[in-house]
């Protein structure tokens, strides 16, 4: 089902803010595509 994936932190400080934003946006899109709701939608909207 879901795999526990440790957050990939930038090892060096060379990564720019734009690269970080692009990487996080890609991860968020991947998570949103694979996310399975386990609770009713009414509960999530509160």
N, C-alpha and C positions, 0 to 999 in steps of 0.2 A: 504494500500500500504506500505509505509515506516513508521516505528514507530520512534519517536524521543527517543533515548536511551541516557541517560546521561553517560558520560565516567565513568567507575568505577576506581577510583584512589585508590592506596593502602592506607588503613586506617592507617596501622602501617608501620614502616620502616623495619619490619622483613622480608618482601618479598624480596627474592634475585633477582639479575639481571636475572638469568636463569628462575625463575618462572615468572617474568614480561615479558620476551621475549616469553616464551611459551604461556602465556595468550594473548598477543598482536597478536601473529601469529595465534592463534585460532580464535580471533575476525576478523582478516583480511581475513582469509579463509571463514568465515561465511559471511562477507560483500561481498566478491567477488562472492560467489555463489548466493546471493540474489540481487545483483546489477542489475538494469535495466537501459540500456542506453536510455536517453531521448534526446540526441543530435546526429546528424549524426556522423559517424565514422571519416569522413574527417575533421570535426571540432576538434575532439579529438586528431587527429594526428598532428595538427599544433603546 
